[in-house]
Amino acid sequence: MMTRTLLVFASLLMSGAASAQNLKMGLGGQITSLDPHYHSASPNAAFSYTIFDRLTGTDENARLQPALATSWKMIDPLTWEFKLREGVKFHNGEDFTAEDVVFTFERIPKVTNSPGPYTSYLRGIERTEIVDPLTLRIRTSEPVPTLPLMLQRITILDSKTHANVTTEDFNSGKALIGTGPFKYVSGSSISGVKLARNDQHWGEKAAWETVDYRVVANNAARTAALLSGDVDMIDQVSSADVPRLSTNNAFEVVNATGLRLMYINLDHSRKENPVFITDASGKPLAKNPLTDVRVRQALSLAIDRKALAERVMDGLAVPSMQFMPPDTYGYAADIAAPAADPAKARALLAEAGYPQGFQITLHGSNDRFPNDARVLQAIGQMWTRIGVKTNVDAMPYGPFQSRASKQEFAAFLGTWGSAGEPGIGMTNTLATFDKEKGTGSINRGRYSNPAYDVALAAAVSEIDDTKREQAFQQVMRDVLNDMPILPLYIQKNTWALKKSIAFKGRADELTLPQEAKPSP
């Protein structure tokens, strides 16, 4: 009897130990594709970093770290040399070499129908040279001092395994073979993905034998899943749920000031016959009012950014008029978020020829970012108060981003998560869209300012770090005079997890299972 009891007890212990080796994650951001080069979006990137590795990475504070590349140096202003990690293998046993990096770079421009191309992270690369299997030289057409930082967004594929694969091959799981800390087992971006630890990974061994990687887009459902024990940790915690989770002894809430700027994107692609804009009585307008800088300034001055940050976002945001948060590289202390000034906004509208205002529809997502639909409603009310009657249309992120990338909207919620410096974001969101050059990859309003393009190109090419930062700050000051977008706030990142789990949180908001560990 005693022996049987001990066996049962031992069985329970083994069952508990096995359970403890599985991490169940409930994530708020919808994954739009499992192809690591299809759509540059944070939820897609976070998932791809579990399966695939990059040449460089960043820590939780967005500081650059070695990954598949162990070191790098600028040989001359147009040449970088990367030393690659020895002994790395893909999940199927293939060796990682410089040839795989070259193959990856060549594949990225060939990915079709991308709503957010990765070509922008290869901007300036003219050619690559394989010195030996573990040494790669990258030649650029102009100085690209931030190239190692840009390459931390590029996941590396196998030149043999992925030679002829399609985006659908990744989405089905067939092509999900990388060098990363986890291997693909089963599932999809819709149903959730099961991962297994890669015990041959070159880095620190992940704490979890398996991971249930699930998207739970609804805020209430995500919190409920944590409270019920259905998941062990969640991200993008609704600000309304933070107080009760913070006071619950079973859970820990983790915060990190983020690198994501939320802004309103405006349509610059149509000078005439605007979409989703009419005059005050509802009749079509021949001219797009958003092409007038005074109108853009009026819409900006109507927005109470402090109220958005403190009341709508419940304190989980910092009002901002620039890409970088305070105390980071490129932040300009003299660019402050302006106070709302409805009277001046109305005067600017009248001066621009719209004394009675006009009507507009403000679009955005309702399931991608914390309180995104609430933010849209609040801005709609603020614009309506100055005479711009605003209808709000918030929709699921998938169809929203697809339509936004096709320039279907007049005004919509936009965002950019920086990688530790402002140049990449300023190039991707505001530089003139040029597929060949890789500029303006998510410039969905199609803003184009040649003077900005020239000044920004000079800034990103400046090798001296101090001079480059000063150049970024001046470019930001100058472009704000034209108000191409309406910056709102820098988002704070929030996670909630069981007390049995330790997770630091990240400035770049990525929720990576390899960085979660059992609490000591």
VOGU-3710 file (C-alpha; in Angstrom, 3 decimals, decimal comma):
1> mmtrtllvfa> 0,000/0,000/0,000  2,817/2,325/0,959  4,637/1,502/-2,294  1,539/2,257/-4,343  1,058/5,583/-2,541  4,669/6,549/-3,200  4,321/5,645/-6,867  1,193/7,748/-7,209  2,896/10,628/-5,418  5,944/10,327/-7,634
11> sllmsgaasa> 3,698/10,257/-10,682  1,998/13,457/-9,552  5,367/15,105/-8,971  6,506/14,125/-12,448  3,248/15,386/-13,923  3,661/18,697/-12,091  7,251/19,022/-13,215  6,283/18,397/-16,832  3,487/20,957/-16,581  5,915/23,474/-15,143
21> qnlkmglggq> 8,010/23,093/-18,300  5,206/24,398/-20,521  4,669/28,147/-20,850  1,223/29,320/-21,944  1,202/32,808/-23,456  -1,789/35,012/-24,303  -0,712/37,772/-26,687  -2,714/40,784/-27,795  -1,175/41,546/-31,186  -2,622/39,712/-34,166
31> itsldphyhs> -0,003/37,913/-36,264  -0,695/38,732/-39,900  1,783/36,230/-41,356  4,270/33,579/-40,209  6,560/34,507/-43,097  9,348/36,389/-41,268  9,828/38,778/-44,214  6,240/39,463/-45,234  5,028/42,221/-42,899  7,198/44,315/-40,608
41> aspnaafsyt> 4,967/44,466/-37,533  5,825/43,837/-33,884  3,553/40,785/-33,355  5,036/39,133/-36,451  8,578/39,971/-35,366  8,070/38,667/-31,823  6,903/35,310/-33,134  9,633/35,044/-35,773  12,332/35,613/-33,117  11,280/32,384/-31,412
51> ifdrltgtde> 11,967/30,318/-34,559  14,643/32,345/-36,354  17,769/34,234/-35,333  19,214/37,520/-36,579  22,760/38,732/-37,110  22,337/41,173/-34,246  19,792/41,535/-31,462  18,886/43,926/-28,691  18,445/43,527/-24,954  15,411/44,663/-22,961
61> narlqpalat> 16,682/48,269/-23,061  17,155/48,247/-26,864  20,951/48,036/-26,610  22,625/46,225/-29,493  23,841/42,666/-28,798  25,651/39,945/-30,780  23,549/37,097/-32,160  24,439/35,099/-35,293  27,166/37,690/-35,772  29,676/37,687/-32,926
71> swkmidpltw> 31,317/40,957/-33,963  31,245/43,646/-36,636  33,299/46,642/-37,640  33,290/49,430/-40,195  36,357/48,896/-42,373  35,769/52,140/-44,267  32,724/54,444/-44,579  31,191/52,148/-47,223  32,242/48,724/-45,933  31,142/46,653/-42,937
81> efklregvkf> 32,602/43,305/-41,963  30,633/40,792/-39,883  32,153/37,756/-38,185  29,594/34,945/-37,921  29,057/32,461/-35,111  30,671/29,072/-35,595  28,840/25,765/-35,154  25,278/27,077/-35,565  22,804/24,691/-37,169  19,295/25,094/-38,498
91> hngedftaed> 16,581/22,958/-36,940  16,931/20,431/-39,766  20,692/20,058/-39,261  21,926/22,343/-42,040  24,963/24,478/-41,153  24,607/28,257/-40,883  27,079/30,158/-43,081  27,520/33,519/-44,786  25,738/32,095/-47,821  22,506/32,024/-45,810
101> vvftferipk> 22,812/35,724/-45,022  23,309/36,597/-48,683  20,345/34,404/-49,653  18,167/36,123/-47,045  19,086/39,599/-48,273  18,254/38,568/-51,831  14,899/37,025/-50,874  13,472/40,030/-49,040  12,850/42,272/-52,110  11,147/39,337/-53,840
111> vtnspgpyts> 8,411/38,927/-51,190  5,207/40,045/-52,887  2,197/42,032/-51,633  3,892/43,023/-48,392  1,956/45,693/-46,438  5,164/46,571/-44,571  8,288/45,544/-46,529  11,561/44,643/-44,844  13,511/46,254/-47,681  13,863/49,401/-45,594
121> ylrgiertei> 16,251/47,558/-43,245  18,523/46,739/-46,182  18,541/50,326/-47,386  21,900/51,413/-48,772  23,296/47,893/-49,256  24,916/47,699/-52,677  26,415/44,218/-52,566  27,619/41,488/-50,226  30,899/39,583/-50,368  31,526/36,184/-48,780
131> vdpltlrirt> 35,126/36,312/-47,543  34,864/32,815/-46,045  31,974/30,737/-44,639  31,956/32,754/-41,412  32,988/36,207/-42,675  30,735/38,562/-44,610  31,467/41,999/-45,998  28,641/44,369/-46,845  29,273/47,226/-49,262  26,938/50,212/-49,119
141> sepvptlplm> 26,269/52,958/-51,629  26,555/55,564/-48,873  27,657/55,501/-45,244  25,134/53,544/-43,140  26,452/53,867/-39,579  23,331/52,255/-38,101  23,517/49,126/-40,290  24,141/46,707/-37,369  21,039/48,109/-35,663  18,970/47,874/-38,835
151> lqritildsk> 19,960/44,239/-39,328  18,523/43,247/-35,950  15,150/43,238/-37,723  16,222/40,714/-40,385  15,755/37,018/-39,521  18,084/34,656/-41,367  16,838/31,784/-43,510  18,623/28,704/-44,851  19,730/29,020/-48,472  19,054/25,312/-49,059
161> thanvttedf> 15,822/24,763/-47,132  14,136/28,016/-48,151  15,316/28,279/-51,763  11,856/28,041/-53,314  9,453/28,483/-50,407  6,452/30,801/-50,496  4,729/32,894/-47,857  2,050/30,191/-47,719  4,713/27,595/-46,916  5,573/29,618/-43,820
171> nsgkaligtg> 1,931/30,179/-42,886  1,269/26,432/-43,067  4,261/25,736/-40,822  6,090/23,765/-43,511  8,916/26,317/-43,843  9,220/27,324/-40,179  12,791/26,047/-39,855  15,347/28,393/-38,355  18,259/28,494/-35,942  16,210/30,017/-33,116
181> pfkyvsgssi> 15,621/28,919/-29,510  12,369/27,094/-30,346  11,173/24,736/-33,067  7,755/24,753/-34,679  5,547/21,801/-33,705  2,014/22,582/-34,892  -0,696/25,210/-35,261  -1,241/28,491/-37,095  -1,340/32,213/-36,410  -5,110/31,950/-35,965
191> sgvklarndq> -5,434/28,828/-33,784  -2,184/29,323/-31,897  1,212/27,698/-32,305  2,892/24,954/-30,301  6,659/25,320/-29,947  9,320/22,963/-28,594  12,670/23,989/-27,189  15,682/23,762/-29,504  18,201/22,053/-27,242  20,961/22,637/-29,815
201> hwgekaawet> 20,550/26,414/-29,805  23,812/28,335/-29,572  22,518/30,711/-26,895  21,275/30,329/-23,358  18,965/27,348/-23,133  15,309/28,358/-22,891  13,633/27,486/-19,593  10,578/25,899/-21,220  10,385/22,547/-22,962  7,253/23,666/-24,808
211> vdyrvvanna> 5,384/26,919/-25,385  1,732/27,504/-26,247  1,899/30,719/-28,283  -1,653/32,045/-28,549  -3,143/35,308/-29,778  -6,049/36,565/-27,659  -6,884/39,891/-29,270  -9,767/40,870/-26,972  -8,540/42,698/-23,848  -11,178/41,296/-21,501
221> artaallsgd> -10,712/37,750/-22,800  -6,933/38,017/-22,388  -7,189/39,113/-18,765  -9,847/36,477/-18,073  -7,560/33,794/-19,504  -4,827/34,839/-17,070  -7,162/34,958/-14,074  -8,574/31,510/-14,869  -5,137/29,943/-15,309  -5,715/29,262/-18,996
231> vdmidqvssa> -2,519/31,216/-19,740  0,520/32,021/-17,602  1,307/35,494/-18,920  -0,240/38,182/-21,097  0,963/41,353/-22,780  -0,801/44,589/-23,743  -2,673/44,583/-20,445  -5,719/46,811/-20,626  -5,141/49,913/-18,511  -8,527/49,277/-16,872
241> dvprlstnna> -7,281/45,885/-15,639  -3,922/47,026/-14,266  -5,213/48,069/-10,795  -6,915/44,776/-9,968  -4,054/42,668/-11,329  -1,513/44,763/-9,427  -3,289/44,102/-6,125  -3,787/40,374/-6,763  -1,095/38,436/-4,892  -1,127/35,682/-7,516
251> fevvnatglr> 0,153/37,961/-10,265  2,841/40,485/-11,043  2,442/43,472/-13,361  5,562/44,536/-15,276  5,901/47,962/-16,918  8,500/49,358/-19,302  8,572/52,749/-20,977  8,259/51,916/-24,630  9,705/53,078/-27,916  6,380/53,175/-29,778
261> lmyinldhsr> 4,973/56,489/-30,993  1,249/56,552/-31,716  0,186/59,183/-34,251  -2,553/60,157/-36,662  -1,643/59,556/-40,279  -3,099/61,929/-42,868  -3,776/61,414/-46,567  -1,290/63,338/-48,729  -1,838/61,120/-51,776  -4,898/63,010/-53,084
271> kenpvfitda> -4,864/66,720/-53,783  -8,374/66,537/-55,215  -11,524/64,495/-54,602  -10,597/63,295/-51,108  -12,022/60,095/-49,647  -13,937/60,080/-46,344  -14,054/63,895/-46,295  -16,997/66,160/-47,172  -17,938/69,755/-46,487  -19,851/70,644/-43,332
281> sgkplaknpl> -23,186/69,773/-44,958  -22,024/66,401/-46,279  -21,367/67,411/-49,889  -18,218/66,261/-51,724  -15,165/68,491/-51,683  -13,146/69,131/-54,812  -9,944/69,805/-52,870  -8,427/67,736/-50,072  -8,271/70,040/-47,012  -5,495/67,901/-45,507
291> tdvrvrqals> -3,053/69,217/-48,126  -3,199/72,624/-46,352  -0,671/72,827/-43,508  -3,009/75,150/-41,599  -5,656/72,442/-41,498  -3,119/69,894/-40,271  -1,966/72,334/-37,601  -5,576/72,946/-36,566  -6,249/69,227/-36,190  -3,097/68,917/-34,085
301> laidrkalae> -3,991/71,844/-31,825  -7,446/70,353/-31,241  -5,893/67,281/-29,608  -5,427/67,297/-25,829  -2,440/64,955/-25,611  -2,210/65,228/-21,840  -5,804/64,050/-21,518  -5,111/61,152/-23,906  -2,121/60,024/-21,841  -3,603/60,514/-18,385
311> rvmdglavps> -7,303/59,741/-18,839  -7,805/57,682/-21,978  -4,591/55,689/-21,480  -4,889/55,770/-17,660  -1,339/57,055/-17,306  0,220/54,347/-19,490  1,510/56,841/-22,067  3,731/59,927/-22,355  2,551/62,868/-24,531  4,972/63,324/-27,401
321> mqfmppdtyg> 5,640/65,201/-30,630  8,640/63,110/-31,734  9,691/59,543/-32,394  11,877/58,960/-29,345  10,944/59,018/-25,637  12,872/61,181/-23,139  16,440/60,207/-22,285  17,025/58,191/-25,443  19,283/58,737/-28,436  17,817/61,344/-30,784
331> yaadiaapaa> 15,311/62,810/-28,329  15,140/66,618/-28,549  14,254/68,165/-25,195  13,022/71,382/-26,807  10,294/69,618/-28,845  7,464/69,538/-26,354  3,942/68,244/-26,890  1,773/71,376/-27,294  -1,210/72,105/-25,091  -4,592/71,895/-26,790
341> dpakaralla> -5,766/75,247/-28,188  -9,266/74,888/-29,720  -9,625/78,648/-30,317  -6,433/78,827/-32,362  -7,438/75,645/-34,178  -10,755/77,182/-35,253  -8,950/80,352/-36,384  -6,560/78,300/-38,519  -9,469/76,442/-40,119  -11,155/79,741/-41,003
351> eagypqgfqi> -7,897/81,107/-42,395  -7,573/77,996/-44,573  -11,065/78,564/-45,991  -13,097/76,280/-43,729  -14,868/78,605/-41,275  -17,702/76,067/-40,988  -15,286/73,162/-40,741  -15,858/69,919/-42,633  -16,683/66,273/-42,015  -14,124/63,457/-41,830
361> tlhgsndrfp> -13,961/59,774/-40,916  -11,155/58,706/-38,584  -10,149/55,058/-39,046  -8,115/52,725/-36,884  -7,859/49,351/-35,217  -9,928/48,185/-32,254  -7,835/45,195/-31,167  -4,145/45,911/-31,783  -2,946/48,508/-29,269  -4,036/49,303/-25,716
371> ndarvlqaig> -7,212/51,417/-25,818  -6,868/52,045/-29,563  -10,632/52,374/-30,121  -10,993/54,650/-27,066  -8,204/56,881/-28,362  -9,963/57,196/-31,720  -13,238/58,143/-30,051  -11,530/60,749/-27,871  -9,776/62,375/-30,834  -13,026/62,323/-32,809
381> qmwtrigvkt> -14,714/64,298/-30,035  -11,828/66,780/-29,859  -11,967/67,411/-33,618  -15,741/67,758/-33,556  -15,415/70,530/-30,939  -13,447/72,698/-33,400  -15,981/72,183/-36,178  -14,511/69,113/-37,873  -17,379/66,684/-37,408  -15,729/63,309/-37,038
391> nvdampygpf> -17,097/59,830/-37,552  -14,986/57,044/-36,067  -14,610/53,663/-37,751  -12,580/51,215/-35,645  -12,118/47,716/-37,041  -9,993/44,576/-36,490  -6,317/45,150/-37,162  -6,007/42,726/-40,087  -8,416/44,436/-42,479  -7,453/47,866/-41,138
401> qsraskqefa> -3,751/47,589/-41,915  -4,489/46,058/-45,309  -6,716/48,968/-46,291  -4,390/51,575/-44,781  -1,475/50,243/-46,820  -3,549/50,840/-49,964  -4,189/54,515/-49,089  -7,928/53,986/-48,625  -8,345/56,389/-45,679  -8,206/60,131/-45,056
411> aflgtwgsag> -7,070/60,022/-41,435  -6,147/56,976/-39,393  -4,246/55,763/-36,367  -0,614/55,082/-37,206  2,320/53,880/-35,179  6,034/53,234/-35,243  8,110/51,281/-32,728  11,700/52,537/-32,801  14,735/50,289/-32,617  16,767/52,526/-30,308
421> epgigmtntl> 17,329/55,478/-32,651  15,001/57,729/-34,689  16,445/57,463/-38,204  14,851/54,164/-39,184  11,396/55,329/-38,141  11,781/58,728/-39,761  12,840/57,010/-42,991  10,117/54,369/-43,001  7,177/56,583/-42,048  7,878/60,011/-43,578
431> atfdkekgtg> 10,459/59,704/-46,342  9,065/59,667/-49,879  7,831/56,196/-50,768  10,337/54,525/-53,083  10,210/50,741/-53,307  13,581/50,497/-55,030  15,398/52,665/-52,478  13,540/51,101/-49,545  12,333/54,455/-48,206  8,828/55,240/-46,952
441> sinrgrysnp> 7,971/51,559/-46,554  5,067/52,360/-44,206  4,502/55,931/-45,367  0,827/55,114/-45,796  -0,212/58,743/-46,115  2,275/59,121/-48,996  3,747/62,337/-47,593  6,572/63,614/-49,811  8,936/66,459/-48,968  12,172/66,587/-51,032
451> aydvalaaav> 13,897/68,896/-48,541  13,115/66,445/-45,726  14,388/63,533/-47,808  17,715/65,262/-48,460  18,212/66,359/-44,846  17,263/62,938/-43,469  19,546/61,121/-45,908  22,422/63,295/-44,711  21,544/62,610/-41,076  21,376/58,819/-41,394
461> seiddtkreq> 24,698/58,820/-43,285  26,579/60,814/-40,647  29,202/58,550/-39,053  29,873/60,645/-35,945  27,274/59,628/-33,308  26,980/63,082/-31,735  26,640/64,894/-35,043  24,149/62,309/-36,257  21,979/62,776/-33,178  22,033/66,553/-33,592
471> afqqvmrdvl> 21,101/66,159/-37,260  18,146/63,907/-36,378  16,927/66,460/-33,848  17,094/69,288/-36,389  15,340/67,262/-39,089  12,547/66,530/-36,613  12,211/70,222/-35,719  12,016/71,206/-39,385  9,517/68,575/-40,495  7,164/69,410/-37,625
481> ndmpilplyi> 6,673/72,823/-39,221  4,920/70,962/-42,023  2,971/68,698/-39,624  2,857/65,654/-41,966  1,523/63,441/-39,180  -0,006/64,266/-35,795  2,143/62,701/-33,058  0,140/61,733/-29,969  2,054/59,840/-27,291  4,736/57,280/-26,517
491> qkntwalkks> 3,122/54,085/-25,321  4,153/52,335/-22,101  4,375/48,547/-22,292  2,629/46,377/-19,707  2,629/42,654/-18,976  0,890/40,573/-16,326  2,135/37,148/-15,288  1,848/34,532/-12,612  4,165/35,067/-9,654  5,830/31,777/-10,574
501> iafkgradel> 7,284/33,431/-13,695  9,994/36,086/-13,983  10,006/38,460/-16,973  11,722/41,853/-17,178  9,673/43,426/-19,956  11,180/45,162/-22,949  11,308/48,709/-24,284  10,507/47,361/-27,757  7,343/45,653/-26,367  8,306/42,218/-27,705
511> tlpqeakpsp> 7,076/39,298/-25,611  9,691/36,589/-26,072  9,225/33,203/-24,354  12,997/32,667/-24,272  13,270/35,629/-21,890  10,658/34,315/-19,434  11,952/32,076/-16,655  10,538/30,304/-13,600  10,789/32,593/-10,578  13,684/31,703/-8,260
//
